[in-house]
């Protein structure tokens, strides 16, 4: 049987990172004299990287400054976030049990995210999750972000499996599009970060808790 790979999104799928992303975003906005974003706003803005999070936050709190260049604020965001990366972030319920089972069953596990690779590894290390994953690919790994399928392919390739079959687990339209562009099945979780319900984007399976994930994974590989 070909080796099987399960590739996960990170923010909003593996880990509830919204509290720390909110703190970093509001740190930047506060320095610009803007109001703080609420949690529900941050959850709707996450998913396309920190630059997009900042620009969406500015748009929601008074609009973009004239001739705005996000790079300086992006560096400020990254520095604050890196120093506080696991202050309030935590794995979603049932995740560790699922990862333990998948590893025991011989699945290759990877992460494909629009968070910078270094920050992703730092977060996984801080939460004692890095030991489960054979690959972590961010938008800076190849210089291209999801929903382009290349980061997904890279996450699979780095697992060094023989003739792998793979699927995606994610929480947003970006993850659904990534899987479609890569030609693989996708499981969606509803507890992540998306302005519209992820079910509207047509995932192959929806699960409400990670306790349901193993069965859904087995079913999708059996159907492939």
N, C-alpha and C positions, 0 to 999 in steps of 0.2 A: 504494500500500500504506500502511495506517495506520502511523504511527510506533510503534516498539516501545520499551518501557521495562522495564528490569530493576532491581528494587528489592531491595537487600541488607539483611539484618540486619548488625549491626556486631560485637559481642562474640561470639566463638566461630564466626563465619562469615567475615567479612573478616579479622579480626585476632585472634590469640591474646593476649588481654588478661589472662588468669588470673594470671600472675605479679604484675602491678601491682595488680590487684584484691585479691589475697591480701595483699600488703604493706600496702595501705591498711586492709583489714579487720582485720588483726592489729595494726596500729598502734592502732586503737580498742580492740580487745579487751585488748591489753596494758595500756592505761591503766585498764582496769576490773579488772585482776588475773586475767584469764581466760587459758587456754592458747591457743596459736596454732592456727589451722586448718591442716590439711594441704591440699595442692593438690587432691586428689580431692574433698575436701569443698567447696572453693570452686567447682570445676567443676560440682558438682551444685546449688549454691545460686544461681548467676548466672542472670539472665534476666528478672527482674521488677523491676529497679532496685536502687539502693543501699540503700534503706530495708529492702527485703526481704532483701537480702544480710546486712545487719547483724542483723536480728532472727533470721534463720535461724542465723547464727553464734552469737548469744547462746544460742539454744535448744540448740545442739549442744555448748556449753561450760559448761553448768551451769544453763540455764534463764533465763527472763526475770526481771529484777528487779521487785519490787513497784512498781505504778503507773509502769511504765517509759514514758518519752516519748522516742521515737527521734530527735527533731529535733536536739537538741544534738549527739548522736553522729553524726548524718547530716552536719551542717555540718563537724564535725571530719574525717570521712571524705573529704568532697568537697575540703576544703582540702589534705589530705595527698595525695590522688590527683591533684589538678590540678598539684601541685608535682612529681609523680613519674610523670606519665602515660605516658611512653614509656620508662621505665627498662628494662623487660624485655619489653615487648609487641612483636610482629612480625606482619607479614602472613603468612597461611598460604601454603604452597608453591604456586606456579603462579598465584597471584592476579593479580600485576601483568601477566603475559602475557595472562591472560584480559581484564583491564580494557583493556589496550592494543588488543586485537583488537576488543572490543565497541565501543570509541570509534571505531576506524578504520572499522567497518562501519555506523556511524551510529546505534547504540543510545543512547537516553537512560538515564543511570545515576543512581540515587538511593539514599539510605540511610534506612531506617526502623528505629529502635532504641528501646529502653527506657533508654538512657543519655541524660543531659541533653544538649540540643542543643549548648550551648557546649562541654562536655567532648568531645563527639563530634567537633566541628569542630577542637578543639585537638589531639585524637589523630590525626585524619586529616592535619592539617597537619604534625605532628611526624614522621609516617611517610611524607611526600611522596605521600599518596594523595588529598588533597582535590581535586587538579586533575582527577580523573576524574569527579567527581560534581557534578551540577547541582542537587541538593537533599539536605538533611540534616534529618530530622525526628525529634525526640525527644519524650518524654512531656510536656515543658513547652512544646512548640511550640504545641499546641492545648489543653493542659490535660487531655489524655487519653492513655492508653497502649495499646499492643498488649495483647491481641488485638482491641481495637476496631478496625474497619477505617478509621476516619477518618484516623489518621496515615499509613496506607498511601496513601489517596487524595490526601492533601496532598503526599506525596513525589512522586507522579506528576504532580499538577497544577503543581507548581513547576518541572517540566521544560519547561513551555510547548510541548508537542508537539501536533500536529494529530491528533485522533481516535486517541489512543494505545491500544494494547493493552499489557497489563503482566503481569508475573509476579513472584513472590517467590522469593528464595533465603535460606534460614535453617537454623538448627541445632537448633531446639527445638519442643516442642509449641506454645508461644506463637506461633511463626512459622507453623506449619501452620494453627492456628486463625485467625490474621490473614488468611492467604490465603483460607481457606474463607469467612470472614466478608465478604471483599472480592469473592468470586466469581472468583478468578484462580488459575491453576496455581501450584504451588510445587515447587521443587527443594530437597532437604535434603542437608546435609553431615553426616557422622557423627563429625567430629573436634571438635565444639563442646561446649557446656555443657548437659547435660540429665541428670536423674537416671534416666531410662529411655531406651533406644535410640530415636532419632528415627524410625527405620523403623516403630516400632509405631504411629505416628500417621498413617500412610497418605499420605505425600507422593506427588506425581505422578511424581517421579523421585528416585532416590538416586544421588549421585556420591561416589566415594571420594577424589577429587583434583580440583583445579580444572582440570586438563588435560582432564577429561571434561565440563566444564560447557558449553562452546560448543555441542557437538553436542546436548546435552540441551535447551538453550535453543531452538535452531533447531527441534528436534522438537516441542516444546510449542507454539511459535508456529504451526507448520505444522498441528498438530492443532486449534487453536482455531477 
